[in-house]
Amino acid sequence: MRLKFLLFSLLLSTALLAQEKPFMVFEKTSLDKKYKYTEIFGDPAKSRFYTLNNGLTVILSENHLEPQVMALITTKAGSKNDPADHTGLAHYLEHMLFKGTDKFGTKDYGKEKVELDKIDALYEKYGRTTDEVQRKKIYHEIDSISNVASKYAIANEYDKMMADVGSKMTNAFTSFENTTYMESFPANNLDKFLQIQQERFRNPVLRLFHTELEAVYEEKNISLDNGDNKIFESMFASLFKKHPYGTQTTIGTIEHLKNPSLLEIRKYYDKYYVAGNMAIILSGDLDPDETIVLIDKYFGNMPAKTAPAFTYQDEDEVDTVTKITVYSPDEEKVAIGYKFPNALDKESVIAELVSAILYNGKSGLIDKDLIIDQKILEGYAFTYLLKDHGICWLQGKPQDGQTLDQVKNLFLDEIKKLKSGDFDPSIIQGTVNNLKIQRIQQMEKCTNTAFLLHDAFVLGKPWATYLNDLQTMSTITKEDIMRFSAKYFQNNYTVIYKRTGDNDKSEKVQKPEIHPVEVNRDDQSDYLKTMFATNTKEIQPRFLDFDKDIQKSSLKKGIQLLYVPNTINQLFSVYYKYDFGTNSNPKLELAMDYLNYIGTTTKTNEQFNKEMYNLGLNWSVNVTEEDMSISLSGLEENFDKGIMLVEDLLNNPKADKGALDKLVNNMLKSRQDNLINKEVILYGGMQNYLKYGAVNPFNSGLTNAQLKKTTPEELIAIIKGNNKIEHKVMYCGARPMDKLATTLKTNHKTAPTLSPAPKAKNFTPVKSFENTVYFVDYDMVQADINFKRNAEMYDPKLETAASAFNEYYGGGMQSVVFQDIRESRALAYSTYSNFGVPSKKDKPFTATFYVGTQADKMNDAMGAVLNLLDKMPETEKLWDISKKSIQTSIQTQRINKEGILFAYETAQDKGLNYDIRKDIYKNIAGMTLADVKAFHAANFKGQNWNIGVMGSKDKIKPTDLMKYGNVRVLTLKDIFGYDEKDFTPAKP
């Protein structure tokens, strides 16, 4: 069966690349004559489309590469379907679909319902009341009764059942058009999975509502801190003044979030969560004939209802430019939006092509004219085609001294080229080639296939139309592009100027007075017990054998060749892997980045990128502190051409002082922007400071002065010098190893004798001898709290205990950390804790605890963290779930293709010559909750921590921080190694 599937995959990838005839739809009937379905001849997704008698859509796609199934259950109802006076409703209904039904998530639904009915009535009263004193009294009553109701509730039973099933992607999302629930689970648990989903959607109960709503408040406050979110909402509000795309947001207004109605939530559910409006999409290791019988068994009894048709008003014609300015503390940027056709319009294919001609990351107009020529700091374009309307979106950042209007005008100049036909028409076929390859790559994974099928369903786009789009695209001419551009790129766009400034202080969901609710983690409903007692045949794990799964040879002394055959499709990937990085040479990353802006002695940069794009080849360089890899991927038939192109660039780079001057100036501007970028400060600077202390890899790079003094000749020498250093070549593709070796020996140019990798500067992780709080001031509604400590050095014997602890204590939504901090106390939208395994044998394990909370909840959040650090909640039932989840994950994980090479490299870096999962799988069976408790006591309880807190000094008091340790306020100079004074002229 496996051989048959692999052969079929190869045939399909060949057919997709050579497709000339349109994909045709055929109606078929199952062998038992019970189910009718449609199939598309040559469909690379091997998908079938069913409609049950009640109107439920079922889409099944076969992919037997690994024993997993990706499931998406979706309703064609999203934020655009929210009542205008209850925006955000679809989103918080999504949250409530994880709370259970009258059968699970409860100890005694009869008693619980009495209290839930009271809460329903109180929320209606609360929403009608305007007097703030009365509202506080009512909310106090809601809080009090919610606590009583919680005594009958059992939190996270759905998550526990999904962990028991073996799902690793328990999540959901709400968008304009849809609300979608996702899981990725082992194929042997399909029956159990469908049973649970049928019950989940049968009669959802809105329990533990006020604490979950608080998590939504946190999500809203996160969005208020996000400059890109402000751009997004402002753009849609400007372009769509009559459509809900623009008149309301997915998360909802603060006013509506403060006045929820559980009655309106139920109305929404009853109206839109109906068979005729929903789909079950499964992609993976399944038999469609057997699967449809199971789905019909569990979902065939859903009432045969349809949702009301969505209607909307046409937008008024606009013939002027709309200008909007928004503010946030981070760097400036500008966005331009044009109305485009919707996803179902016959011109949607041209719209996608126009977007790729503008920007494709390689040789689009913006790529070559603005990015590679370095006329702006950053820039890109894309289309956002929804069911009712579409947008063409362009966005960029300015260089030092450049205005947002100048960036905008440069974008407009590129649009003029589309209108006038000032572009190479070969980019049309190049785009088609790249998209064909992208489809092959996407459909290797059942997750990607499921989402492609999902998007087509949500938009109402026939799958055959989607598959035929590339053939349609290949017939589009330059004249078609020009006509389309003249039609849609008119003087009626919206431009959003995102300037640096303070956040709006009035925008914030205030902290309500609530008390922790019971989570009853030791209790189990009868329904959950029944599901847990349902046994399925185990899937046997498949571990890697590095001696058998990888062929090893030597191209020459100092160059090891690692080979894995690709038996799935016609694609290849090859990597040059070097065991040194910026810790060995601080200018290495600059040198390799320089390659993006220069050509060779025989080709310009534009010629190089055009050839790569038209051949459907991708190349990239990744430089880290400790290693570097140069990668090339594409169609096997273009391997030789790709290798020759990349080798030419690596061996014959042509110095260009002007390109370097621009690159350095842009790097300095990026550094300056990073000083006000929350994510860079938090995830780059603070994390390194907490781990390594004052001198760390993040703040020890090139100084501004060193950057400015760098010459093109230095960088060219570094680039060429890489081929004098020992490295590995890792390949995955269809080419036989002997032929590969011959090609590489001919084309991979290196010095006659290779040197070992240069020594690296060592950064020593710090030990924590006392609790120290490192505070960083940033204008934000939230507070980000990070507890971090370096533990003992890597020891493979600890991997099992680390896996067990992470799964039980701080991993998923069923973990004790999530249950306590989010479910019970409503203190955070995001929280986790883990014992991080290092990537190399000479590195320590790292203990981490993170909470993102409102600034006014910081003390409560700190207290909750300290409580969990001091005492780990113990429940044998949760431990049993956690242990089984680890076992199931290993049993069903399949590492294929390039993943085998990466797994080998990871093992080598840890000093191992075998698949560490063998140890974990063997040892986890004997692990007990007492072992997990002992691990917590040894690594978390009573330990000293480096505590990073990022938030506004106007909201967080120094006296509060002093409760948790010695306080040190970090400056930008501490974090980055530079600050505004290091830039000339400094910003005012």
N, C-alpha and C positions, 0 to 999 in steps of 0.2 A: 504493500500500500504506500509506504514512504517513497520507494523508488518511483512508483507511478506518479505520485504527487510532484516530486522534484522534476521529472521529465515534463510533466504538464506545465509546471512553472516556467521552465525554459522555453517551451513552445509559446506560452502566452506572452512572455517578455519579447520574444522575437516577433510575434504577431503585432504587439502594440507598437513596436518601433517601425514596422513595415506597413502599418495599417493604411490602406488607401480606400477600401470600400467602407461604407458606413456601418456602424454597429447596428445589427438588426434585432428586434424584439420578437420573441417567440412565446406563445402561450402553451403551457404544458399541464399535465395532470399527473398526480402521484400514482404509484403503481396500484394502490388500493382504490383509485378513482375518487378519493374523498376530498382531496385538496387541489385546487387549481392555483397555478403560479405562473409568473413570467420569468423568462431568462433572456439574456442577451448573448448572442453568439460571439465568442472571443473576449468576453468580459474578463479582464485580468483579476477581478475580485471574486470570480466564481459565485456570484450572488443570485439569490432567488427572492422574488417579491410576492408575498401572499397577502390576501385580505380575508380575515376570518368572517364568519357569517354576521358577527356583530359590528363589523366595520373596522376592527383593529388591524392596523398594518403591521406585518411581520417581515423583516428583511434578514436573510441569513446568508452569510458569506463563509466559505470554507477556506481554512488555512491551517494545514497540519504540521507546520514547522515546529510548534511547541504545544504541549498539552494544556493550553490556556484558551479561555474565551473572553473576549471583550464585549461587555454588554452596555448598551445605552437605551434607557427607557425615557422617552421624551413626549411632551405634549406641545402642540403648536399654540402655546400661550405663554407670552413673556410680558415684559414691562409695558409693551405697547397696548396690552389688553387690560392693564390696571385701570380701575375706575379713576376718573380725574380727581376725585376727592379722597382717594385712598392710594396714592402712589407708593410704590415700594411693596405692595401687597404680594405680588407674585414671588418676590425675592424672599420675604420672610415666611411665606407658605413653603417654599423650597426647604428652608431650615426646619420647619415643623414636620416634614415628611420623614425625618429621622427619629421621631419621638415615639413611634409605636402606634398601636391600635387598641381596641377594647380587649384584645387577646394577648398582646405582648407589650412590654413597657409598663405593666401594672401588676400589683399584687392583689388588688380587689377593685375591679373597675366600678362595681356598683357603688361602693362608698366614695371612690374617687370622683365619680361623675357628679355626685351631689355637690362637691366643692367646686368642680370645674364649671358647673352651671352658675354658681354664685359669681365666679370670676368673670364669666361671659357677661353677666348683667352689670357687674361693676365697671367693666371696660366701656360698655355702652354709656353708662352714666358719666364716667370719666371724660369721654369724648364730647359729651354735651355740655359739660361744666366749664365755665370760663374763669370763675373766681379761683385765684391761685391757692388761697387758704383751704377752700373746699376740695380742690384737686389734690392737695397734699394729703388731706384726710382720707379721700377715696383711695389714693395710691397706697397709703399705709394699710388700708383694709385689704387691698389686692395682695399686698406683700404678705400680710398675716395669713390670709386664706390660702395663698399659694404655698406657704410653708406647711399648712395642714394637708393640702392636696398632695404635696410631695411625699408625705409619709406613705402613700399608697403607690407612688410611682417607682419605677425602676429605670434609672437613667442608662442610656447607651445599650439597650438590649439589641437594637438593630445592629449596631457596630460590632457587638459581641458575636452575633450570628454570622455576620459577614467575615469576621476573623475566623470563626469556626469553619466556614465554607472555604476559607483560604484566599479571600479577596485582598488585593493589594492596592486598590484604587477607589476606595469608598469615598465618593464625593458627589457634588452636584453643582450646577451653575444656572443662573438666570440671565437671559439676554433679551434683546428687543423682541425676538420672534418666538422664543421657546424657553421652557424650563426642562432641564435634562439631568438625569440621574445616572451615574456611571459606576461600574464595577468591573474588575478583571479577576477572574477566578479560575480554578482548575477545572478542566473539562469533565472530570468524573463527578463533579458536584452540580451538574446542570439541573437535575431534577430538584434537588434541595434548594438551589438558588431560586428557581422559578416558583416553588411553593412559597418561599419567604416574600418574594416580590409581589405575588398575588395577594398575600395577606397585608402587606405594607400599604398597597393602594386600595384595598377593599374599604376600609373605614378608618382613616387616620384620625388620631385623637390629638387635640391641640393642648398637650400637657407641658408643664415646665415652661410656660410661655414667657413669663416676665423676665426670667433669667436669660432665655434665648434671645428675647428682644434686646436685652442689654448687649449681647454679642453683636447684634446688628447695629446698635448705636456705636459700638467700637469700630465696626466696619465703616460706618458713615464718617466718623471722625478721622479715620485713616485717609479716606478720600479727600477730606478737607485739607489735609496736609500735602496733598499731591498736586504739583503744578501741571503735570500732563493730564490729570483728570479734569482740572479746570479748563484746559484747552479743549478737551474732548466734549465736555458738556456745553461749553460756550459755542463751539462749532455747530453742533447739532441744533442747539436752540436758535441759532441764527439762520441756518439753511432751511429748517423745517418749522415754520411758525404755526402751522395748523396740524401737523401730524404729531402723534405721541413720541416719535423719535426725538423731537425737539421740545415738545411742551412738557415732558416729564422724564425723569431719570429712573434707571433701574433700581437704584437703592432707595429712591424716594426723597421727599422733602423732610426737613427737620420737623416741621409742623405735623405732617402726616405720621411720621414715625412716633411722635409723642402722643398720638391719639389713635392707636390701632383699634380695629374692630374685629373680634373673632367671628362675629356673624358674617361680616363681609368676606372674611377669608373662606368660610365654608361655602358661601354663595359662589365664590370664584372657583373653588374646587369642584363643586357640583356642576358648574357650567362648562369648564374646560378640561377637566380630567375625565374624559369620556372616551369610549372605544373609538368612535369615529374621528377623534382628534389626536390620537396617540399612536405611537409606534414602539415596537420592541425590535431592537437591532442587535444581532449577535454576529460576531466575526471571530473565527478561530477554529479550534479542533472539534468540529461537530459533524454529525450526519444530518443533513437537512430533512430527510424523510422522517427520521426519528424525532428530531427536535420540534418540528411543526406539530406533531401529535402531542408532545408534552405541553407546548405553549397553548394549544387549543384546550387541553385538559384543564389547565389552571386559569386561563384568561378568556376562554370561550364563553363563559357565563357572565362576563361584564355586560351591563345593559347596553343595548344597541342604540346609543344616542350619538348625536353629532353636536358640535359646538356652533354657536351662531357665527355667521360670516362677519369678518372684520371689515368695517367700512371706514373711509377717511375722506377728508376734503382735499381737493387739489390745491397745491400751493399757488400763491399769486406769482405772476411773472415779475421778475426783478431785473432792472437794467442799470443798477448802480452797485458800486463796491461797498460792502459793509465792513467797517473797521471796529474791532473790539480789543480792549486792553484788560488783561487780568494780571494778578500779582501773586507771587509766592517767593519764599526766601532763596530758592535755587537759581541756577543760571538762566540767562535770557534765551529765548527761542521764538521763532515765528512759524505759524502754520497758515496754509492757504487751502481753502476748500471750495470745490466746484460741485454742483449737482451733476450727477451722472445717471445713466439709465439703471433701472433695477436689475436684479439678478435674472429675471425671466424675460427681459427685453431681448429682442433679436440682436440688438447692438451690444449686448453685454460681453460678447466674445471680443469685439473690437476694443471695448473699454479695458479689458484685461490686457490686451496686447499693447495698447497705448501706455498703460501703466508700466509695462516691462520695457518699452522703448525709452520711457523717461528714466526709469531706474531699475536695474536688475542686479546691482552689486558688483558688476564687472565692466560692461561696456555700454550702458545706457547713456543718454544725453547728460543726465545729472552726474553719473559716474565719471565720465571722461572729461566733461567741461568744468565741473565744479568741485568734485571730490579729488580726482587724480591731479587736476591742475591746481588744486588747493586754493580755490577762490572763496570758499566758505569753510567753516570749521567742521560742520557735519551737515548731512542732508540726505533725504530719501523721499520716495513717493510710493503710494500704493492706492489700490481701489478698495472701497468698502461697499460691496453690492448687497443690499438687503432686499427683502421681498417687495417692498413698495417703492423704495427710492435707493439711489446710490450716491456715493461721494468719491471724487478723486481728491486725494489728500497729499499735500506736499509740506514738508517740515524741515527746518534747518536751524543751525546755530551760527552766530556771527563770529568772525575772527576778531582779534584785538583791534579796536578802533573802527570796526565795521558796524553800521547801524542795521537794525532789523529791516528797515525799508530797503536797504541795499541788498540784503539777502533775498527779500521778496522779489525785487526787480530782476535779480539773476535767475530766479525760478521762472519768472514771466518770460524772460528771454528764451529759455529752453522751450517753453510752450509755443512761442512764436515759430521756432524751428519745426515743430510738428505741423503747424498750420501751413508753413511755406514749403514743406518737404525737404528741409535741410537736414536729412539724416540718411544713413546708408540703408537701403532696403534689405540688405542681406540679414539685418537684425531680425527680420520677421521670421525667416526660417530658423535662424539661430535660437530664437525664443521658443519656437515649436519643438526643436530638438531638446532644449533644456527642460521643457515642461514634460516631454515624454519620459525622459530619464527620471525626473522628479516623481512621476507617477509610479514607475517601477520601484523606486526606493520607498515610496510611501506604502505601497501595497505589499511589501515584504512583511510589514508588521500589521497584525490584526487590529491593533489600536488605531492606527492611521486609517485603515480601510473602514472601520466602523464609523469614524468621524466624517469621512468623505460621504458615506452613504447617509449618515445622519443629516449632514448639511443639505444634501439634495432633497431629502424628505421635508425638512423644515421649510425650505424655500419653495417647495412644490415643483422642483425641477426634475423631470424624468431622467433616470440614470443613463439611458441611452443618449440623451441630449448632452449630458456631461461628458460621456466618453467620446462623443462625436465632435466636441468643441475644438479639439486640437486639429482635426481635419478641416473644420470650418476656418480655423485661424490660419492654416497654411494657404488658404485661397485669398486671403486679404491682401490688397495691394497698397502701395504707397499712396495712391490717389484716394483709396478708402480711408486711410489714416488722416489724410489732409481734410477730407470732407467731414469726418467725424469731429476732428479737432476744431474746425471752424464752427461747427454746430454747438459744441458743449463748452469750449473754452472762450467764453465771452466776458464782457466787462460786468459780470454779475456775481463775482465770487465773494467769499468772506475771508478776511485776513484777521488772525488772532495774534496780537502782540503779547507774549508772555514775558513780563518784565520782572526784574528782581525787586522785591519789596515785601513788606510785612503781610502776613496772612490776615484775613478779615477777622478781627477779634470777636465779632458778634456771632460768627458761625461756629456753633458747637452744640452737640447734644449734651445737655447737662446731666451730671451724675444723679440718678434717683436714689432715694434711700431704700435699699433692699437688704434683706438678710439671706444668709446661705440657706439653700433648700437641701432636703435629704436626697441622696443619690442611691441609697440602698444597694450598694454594690455586691453585697453578699446574698441578695435575694434573686430568685429566678421565677419567671412566669411558667405556667404549665406548657405554654406554646414553645417557649425556648427549650425547655427540657425535652420536649418531643423532638424538636429539630436536632438537638445535640445527640439524642439517642439514635438518630437515623444514620446508619453506617453506609459508607460507600467503599468500593474497592480502591485500595491505595494505588497511587502511581509510583513506580519505582524511580528513585533519583538517578540522574545521569551525571556523573562527575567527569571532569576533564582529566585526561591522561596526557600530560604535556609531551611525553615521548611519542605517543601515537597520533595525537591530534595536530601536532605541529611538525612539519618537516624542517630540519635544520641543516644548513650547510654554510660554507664560507665563500664569499666572493673573492676575498683575498685576506691576508693577515690584517686583522683589525676591523673587518666588516663581516658580521654574522648575518646570514640571510634566514629569515623565518617565513615559512610558507604555509598558508591554509587555503585549500581549494574552495572556490565558490561554486557549489552545485545548485544554487537557487536561480540565478539569472545571469545576464551578460555583463554585469558591472564588475569593475575592479576598484581596489583602493591600495595605495602603496604609501609607506611612511619611511622617512629617514629619521631615525630616533637617536638623539645625542644626549649623553648623560652629563650635561652641564647647562647652566642657565645664567641668569643675571647675577647670581651670587658669585659666579666665576668671572664674569665680564659685565659690568654695569651698562656697557654700551651695546650689548648684544641685541636687546629688544629694539633699540633705535635703529641699528643696522638692518635688521630683518624687516622692520616696518618701512624703511627707506626703499626696499625693493618694490613696494606698491606704487611708487611714484617715478620710477626710472625705467629705462629700457635696457637693451643690450647694445653691443657694438654693431649689430646688424638690424635690430628691430626697435621701433619706438615703443613706448609703453602702450600707446593706443593700439598699435598693430598686434602686440603680444596679447592684450586682453580680448581683442576682437577674435583672434584665432582661437583662443581658449573657449570663448563663449560659443562661437559657431560650431565648434567640435563637441560642445556639451561637456567640457572638462572643468573641474573645480580644483583649485590649488590653494593652499593656505599655509601659514607658519604660526605655530603656537610656541611662545617662549614663556617659561615660568622661572621661578627662582632657581630651580635645580635641574631643569631639563629643557630640551627643545625638540620639536618635531616639525618636519616639512611633509605635507601630505598632498597627494594627487589622487583624484578619483574621476570616474567616468565610464564610458563604454569600453569594453575590452578591445574592440577593433581600433580604438584610438589611443591605446596604451603607448605605442612606440612614438607617435607624434607628441603626446603629452609629455613623456619623459624627455624628449629632445628639446621641447620648448622650455621646460623647467630647468633642465641642466644648462641650457644656454644662458638663462637668466642668472643662475647661481655661479656660473664660471666666467661669464663675460658681461657682468653688469657695467653699465656706462655711467660714470660719475656725472652728476648734474648739481652744481652749486646752488642754482636758483631753486631747485626742488628741495634741497636740504634747508636752505634759509626759510622757506615757507613752512616746511615740516617742523622746524624748531620753534618758529613763531606760533604755530598752531598748538604745539605741545605746551608751550608756556601759557597760552590762553586756556587750554584744557586744565592745566594745573590750577590756574586762577579760578576757573569755574568749579573745580573740585572742592575748593575751600568753602563753598556754600551749597554743596550737594550732599543731602542727608544720607543717601545710600552709600556714597563713597566714604563719608566720615564714619558711618556706623559699621558697615561690613568690611571696609578696607582698613581704615585707620584704627578704630577702637579695638577691633578684634585682634589685630596684630599687637597693639599696645598691651592688651590684657594677657596675651600669650607670651610675648617676648620682652615686654618692658619698654623703657625709653628708647633703646636702640633696637630697631627691628627691620625686617626686610622692606616694610612699606615706606619708612621714612629715611632709608639709607641709600636711595638711588642716586642718580646723577644730580648734582646741584644745577641751578639755573645757569651759573657761570660755566660749568663744565659742558652743559648742553650747547651754549652759545659758541664755545671754543672748538667744538667738534668739526672736523673737516670731512668733505666727501671722500678723500683718500683714506682716512682712517676707517670709515664704514665699509668701503670697498674691500679693504684689506681684511676686515673681520669676516665679510661675506665669503670671500675667496678662501680665507683661512679655515673655514669650517670643513672643507674637503681635505684638510690635512690631519683631521682628528678622527679617532676611532668612533664607530657608530654601528647601528644596526639598520638593516633594511627589512621591513615587515610588509608582506604582500598577501592580499586575499583576492583571488580572481580565478578565471577559468583556464588561464594559460598553464600548460605543464611546467613543472619546476625547472626542467633542464632548458626549455626554451626561454623561460624567464631569466635564468642565470646568464644565458648567452646574451640576451638583450641588455641586461644591466651591466655586464662586463664591458660591453661595447659602448654604452651611453653614459653610465654613471662615472663621471670624471673625478678622480681623486689623485692625491699625491702618491708617488711610488711607495713611500714609507709613511705610516700614520702614527701620530702621537697619542698618548692617553689623554683623556679629558682633563682640562685644567682644574686645579684645585679651587674649591669654593670657599668664600668667606662664611664662617660659621656663626649662626645666631642661636644663642642658647635660650631655651624656654625658661622662664623665671619660676622660682618656687614662691609660694604664698605663705609668709610667716605670720600674717595677721590679716584680718579683713580690711581691705582698702577699697574705698569707693572713688571711682574716677568719673567725674561729672563733666559733660560737654553741653554747653548752652546752645540751643537751636530753637528758633521760633516755630513751634509746632503744638498741636492740640494734644498729641499723644506723648507718652514717655516710653522709651525702649530700655528695658532692663536686661542686662546680661551678667550672669554669674559664670565665672570661668576659673578653672585651676588645672595645672599640668600635673598629671599623675605619674605612675611609673613608666619606664621605658617599654617599648613594644615587646610583647611576649605572646607567641601564638597560643599558649595555653589559656590566655585570658579572652580569646575571641568568643568562645562559647558563652562565658559568663556575661560578656558585654552585650552579645546578641539577646540573651535572655533578659537582662536588665532593661535594655532599651525598649524591647517589645512590651514588657509588663509595666514599666514605670513611666516612661515618657514618650512613647512612640505614637500610636494612633489615637483615634477619638475614644477608644475604650480604655485607654491607659489611665492610671491613677492621677497623673498630673493634669490631664485634660479634664477628667471628671471633677476634680476638686476645684481647680482654678476657673474653668469656664462653666461647666455644667452646674456646679453647686453654688459657687460664689459670684459668677458673672463678672469676673475681674478682667477678662481679656478676650479678644477675638482669636489671637494666636498665642499659643504657649507650648513649649516642649522642653524635654530634658534628655540628654543622652551622654553616653560614655564613648567618645569618639575614638575610633581605631585609626592610628597613624598610617600614612601611606608608605613609610619607610622604616626599616628596622632600627635606625638610630634616632627615632623620634618618640616622644612620649604619648601615651593616651591622654585625652583631654576631656575633662568633665565639664558639662555645660548645662545651664538652666536659663531659659529665655521666657520673658513675658512682655508682650506689647499691650499697654493699658492706657487709659486716660490719665492725664497728669494728676487729676484730683483723686485718683484711686491708687497712687503710687504706694502710699504707706500700707494700704490694705493688701496690695499685691506683694509687697516685700514681706509682710507678715506671713502670707500664705506660702511663699517660697521657703522662708526659713522654717516654717512648720513642717513642710514636706522634706526638707533637707534633714531635719532632726529626727523625723519619724516617718517611715514608709508604711502607708496603709497596706494591710495584708488581707488578701482574700484568695483562698485556694481555687475557687471557681474561676476567677479571672486568670490566675496563673495557669490553670489547665488550658484555657483558651489561648493564652500567649504561647505556651509551649507547642501546642498543636499548630498554631499559625506559623511558627518558625519551621517546623517539620514539613508542613504542606508547601511552604514557599520553596524550600530546597528540593522537595520531590518534583515540583512542576517547573522549576527554572531550567531553561535550556540556553546555553551559551553557544552562539553560532558565529560563523564568519569572523569579522574583525574582532568580535568580542572575545574569541579564543586568544588572539594575540594580546589584547589588552589585559586579559586575566593572567596570562603568563608573565607579562611585564610587572603587573601588580605583585604577583607572588615573588618574583625575582627581587623586587625592591624591598620586600619584607624578609628576604633571605630564605625563601621557601622554594622547593622544587615540586610542589604538589598543590592540588586544589584544596584550600583551607576549609571549604564547605564539607569535606569528608569528616574533619574533626568535629565541626559544629554539629553535624547530623548525628554522628556517633555519640557525642557527649551530652547533647541536649536531653536525650531520653532519660538520663540519670539525674538531671538537675531537679532540685526541689525548691519550693518557695523559701525554705530556710536558707538555701544557698544564695538566692537573690537578696534576701534580707542581709545576709553576711556581707555580700558584695556592696550593698548600699552603705552599711556601717563602715566598711573599710575605705570607701571612696567618696562618700557624700556627707555622712553624718560627722559632725564635729570638725570639719575641715575648714581651713582658711581659704578665703576666696578673693579674687580680684573681681570687683563688681563695677560694671560699666553702666552708667545711667545717662541717657541722652534725652534732653527735654528743655523746656523754656525755663530760664531762671526766674521769670515772672510767675511761674506756676509751681515751681519746686523749691521749697525752702532749704537753705543750708542746714538749718537745725534738724530738719527731718532726715537728711542724708547722714548726719553725724550719729544717728541711732544705730547705723549698720556698719560702722567702721571709720577709720581715719579717712578724711575727705581730701581729695586732691582735685582741683579744677584744672582740666587739661585745656591748654590753648591750642590754636590751630598750628602753631609752631611745634608744639609737642607732638602733635599727631602726624603732620605732614613733613616736618623738617624745614618748612618754609611757611611764610604767611604773606599777607598783602604787602608788607614793607619790602619784600624781596622782588616786587614787580615794579617796573618803571615804564610809564608813570603808574603809581598805585591808584586804585579806584578811590574816589572820594568817600 
